[in-house]
Amino acid sequence: MNQRTLNKAVIASFIALSAVSFGHREAGGIGFPSAAAAEPVKASKLGDLSPFRKIAADTAVLVDQGNLAGGKARIKDLELAWDDAEPSLKPRAAADWHTAIAPELMAAVPRDPRACVVMSALLDLLHALDVQIVVNGVETKAQLQWLSASWPQALVQGFLFSRPKAGLANVLAPSCES
């Protein structure tokens, strides 16, 4: 595994951990620049996720130091810790056990190989964590074909399936009368 691939795996880990935290993050962003910053700010429905955040932060530090073997081993620790904890985590928020992929992440897929690599890493990680995936921003048949080739279990939504039907004023008008 090269540095670039491992960096993408670390980024995908941060995204996945933030997603399963159900939006509990600082306003400045998702990533953790250091292991010390990985301490939880708010409680999650899943309970204490700080051990997972710490592993992700440790991995980022190792990769930044050029220790790819250490980073690869530490990211494996995340997978194993998550697998061990999943039976107790999932029941705490069963209805929320999914994550939505932002449309901005799909925008350049499949025409940009770099975007495909990032999305592939993210989707593979979420699938490995057994998280239900909702991919937003599917606007072309090419995007749908790209997704369905490797992730047929992912839920998809976007302009390819439904265009906006009415302006906000039209939607709100009937409710104002009642």
C-alpha positions as CSV (number, residue, x, y, z in Angstrom):
1,M,0.0,0.0,0.0
2,N,1.5,3.3,-1.0
3,Q,1.4,6.6,0.9
4,R,-1.4,8.0,-1.4
5,T,-3.7,5.1,-0.9
6,L,-3.1,5.0,2.8
7,N,-3.8,8.8,3.0
8,K,-7.1,8.2,1.3
9,A,-7.9,5.4,3.7
10,V,-7.2,7.7,6.6
11,I,-9.4,10.4,5.2
12,A,-12.2,7.9,4.6
13,S,-11.8,6.7,8.2
14,F,-12.3,10.3,9.4
15,I,-15.4,10.7,7.2
16,A,-16.9,7.4,8.3
17,L,-16.2,8.1,12.0
18,S,-17.8,11.5,11.7
19,A,-20.8,10.0,9.8
20,V,-21.4,7.4,12.5
21,S,-21.1,10.0,15.2
22,F,-24.3,11.4,13.6
23,G,-23.0,14.9,13.1
24,H,-21.3,15.5,16.4
25,R,-18.3,17.6,15.3
26,E,-16.6,20.9,15.7
27,A,-17.7,23.6,13.3
28,G,-14.2,23.8,11.8
29,G,-14.4,20.4,10.0
30,I,-14.1,16.7,10.3
31,G,-10.5,15.7,10.5
32,F,-8.3,15.4,13.6
33,P,-4.9,16.9,13.3
34,S,-3.5,15.0,16.3
35,A,-4.3,12.2,18.7
36,A,-5.0,14.8,21.5
37,A,-7.7,16.5,19.3
38,A,-9.5,13.1,18.9
39,E,-11.2,13.5,22.3
40,P,-15.0,13.6,21.9
41,V,-16.7,16.9,22.1
42,K,-20.2,15.7,22.5
43,A,-21.8,12.3,23.3
44,S,-23.1,10.2,20.5
45,K,-26.1,7.9,20.5
46,L,-23.6,5.2,20.1
47,G,-21.8,6.0,23.3
48,D,-18.1,6.8,23.6
49,L,-16.5,6.8,20.2
50,S,-13.2,8.3,21.4
51,P,-11.2,5.0,21.0
52,F,-12.1,4.9,17.3
53,R,-11.2,8.6,16.8
54,K,-7.9,8.0,18.6
55,I,-7.0,5.2,16.3
56,A,-7.8,7.3,13.2
57,A,-5.8,10.2,14.6
58,D,-2.9,7.9,15.5
59,T,-3.0,6.6,11.9
60,A,-2.8,10.1,10.5
61,V,0.2,10.9,12.6
62,L,2.0,7.7,11.5
63,V,1.2,8.5,7.8
64,D,2.4,12.1,8.2
65,Q,5.6,10.8,9.6
66,G,6.0,8.5,6.6
67,N,5.5,5.3,8.6
68,L,3.3,3.5,6.1
69,A,3.6,0.1,7.7
70,G,2.7,1.5,11.1
71,G,-0.2,3.4,9.5
72,K,-1.5,0.3,7.8
73,A,-1.3,-1.7,11.0
74,R,-3.0,1.0,13.0
75,I,-5.9,1.3,10.5
76,K,-6.3,-2.4,10.8
77,D,-6.7,-1.8,14.6
78,L,-9.7,0.5,13.7
79,E,-11.3,-2.2,11.6
80,L,-10.9,-4.9,14.3
81,A,-12.0,-2.5,17.1
82,W,-15.1,-1.6,15.1
83,D,-15.9,-5.2,14.4
84,D,-15.6,-6.1,18.1
85,A,-17.8,-3.1,19.2
86,E,-20.5,-3.3,16.4
87,P,-22.8,-5.7,18.2
88,S,-23.2,-3.3,21.1
89,L,-23.2,-0.1,19.0
90,K,-25.7,-0.9,16.3
91,P,-28.7,-1.5,18.6
92,R,-28.2,1.9,20.3
93,A,-29.2,3.7,17.1
94,A,-30.5,1.0,14.7
95,A,-32.6,3.5,12.7
96,D,-29.6,5.8,12.1
97,W,-27.2,3.1,11.1
98,H,-26.5,4.6,7.7
99,T,-24.6,7.5,6.2
100,A,-25.2,9.8,3.3
101,I,-22.5,10.6,0.8
102,A,-22.5,14.3,-0.1
103,P,-23.3,15.1,-3.7
104,E,-20.0,17.0,-4.0
105,L,-18.1,13.8,-3.7
106,M,-20.0,12.3,-6.6
107,A,-19.7,15.3,-8.9
108,A,-16.5,14.3,-10.7
109,V,-17.2,10.5,-10.8
110,P,-16.6,8.7,-13.1
111,R,-14.8,11.2,-15.4
112,D,-12.0,12.0,-12.9
113,P,-9.9,9.0,-11.9
114,R,-8.8,10.7,-8.6
115,A,-12.5,11.2,-7.6
116,C,-13.1,7.6,-8.4
117,V,-10.2,6.5,-6.1
118,V,-11.5,8.6,-3.2
119,M,-15.1,7.5,-3.6
120,S,-14.0,3.8,-3.9
121,A,-12.0,4.1,-0.7
122,L,-14.9,5.7,1.1
123,L,-17.5,3.3,-0.2
124,D,-15.3,0.2,0.5
125,L,-14.6,1.4,4.1
126,L,-18.3,2.1,4.8
127,H,-19.2,-1.3,3.3
128,A,-16.6,-3.0,5.4
129,L,-18.0,-1.3,8.5
130,D,-21.5,-2.6,7.5
131,V,-22.9,0.9,7.3
132,Q,-25.9,1.4,4.9
133,I,-24.8,3.9,2.3
134,V,-27.0,6.6,0.7
135,V,-25.1,8.2,-2.3
136,N,-26.5,11.7,-3.0
137,G,-25.9,13.5,-6.3
138,V,-26.3,10.7,-8.8
139,E,-27.1,12.8,-11.9
140,T,-25.9,10.7,-14.8
141,K,-26.3,7.2,-16.1
142,A,-22.5,6.9,-16.1
143,Q,-22.4,7.7,-12.4
144,L,-25.1,5.1,-11.7
145,Q,-23.3,2.5,-13.8
146,W,-20.0,3.2,-11.9
147,L,-21.7,2.8,-8.6
148,S,-23.7,-0.3,-9.5
149,A,-20.6,-2.1,-10.8
150,S,-19.1,-2.4,-7.3
151,W,-21.7,-1.3,-4.8
152,P,-25.1,-2.6,-5.9
153,Q,-26.3,-2.5,-2.2
154,A,-25.9,1.3,-2.0
155,L,-29.0,3.5,-2.0
156,V,-28.8,6.3,-4.5
157,Q,-30.6,9.6,-5.1
158,G,-30.2,12.6,-7.3
159,F,-31.5,14.3,-10.4
160,L,-31.2,11.1,-12.5
161,F,-34.1,9.8,-10.5
162,S,-36.2,12.9,-9.6
163,R,-36.0,16.5,-10.6
164,P,-37.4,19.3,-8.3
165,K,-41.1,19.4,-8.8
166,A,-42.2,22.8,-7.5
167,G,-40.8,26.1,-6.2
168,L,-40.7,26.7,-2.5
169,A,-43.6,29.1,-2.7
170,N,-45.8,26.5,-4.4
171,V,-44.9,23.9,-1.7
172,L,-45.6,26.2,1.2
173,A,-48.8,27.8,-0.2
174,P,-51.2,24.9,0.5
175,S,-49.9,24.5,4.0
176,C,-50.5,28.2,4.8
177,E,-54.2,27.9,3.9
178,S,-54.8,25.1,6.4
